[in-house]
Amino acid sequence: MRDNFTLELNPEQRQILLDGLRYVRSSVALEIIDWTPEIEKNRDRMYSLLDGLEDKLNGVSPAEKHAKV
């Protein structure tokens, strides 16, 4: 399996994926588990991965994201 690949999406397909990411983010947030530092670390990692996917779908480069902060 390749590490990276290119995918061409039309605007409607892109929006479907962005909407799906919102559901995934909600699922991560609403997961009922006893809090531990490790759980929090894993949740933060998932949020970071989801942010990265959303940025890619929106065409935001890492440099642009850091410039906005």
C-alpha angles and dihedrals in degrees: 000000000000119000094222135025138173122241125187115211133181116228093262093052090047091052091050090055092047090050090049091052089056089056091048091050090050090049091054091047095047098044107125110225134135109266119251130158088251092053090050091049091051091047091050089049091052091049089051092051091048091049089052092051092048091049091051092050090049092048095244115150121213089248092054092049093052090047090058094053 
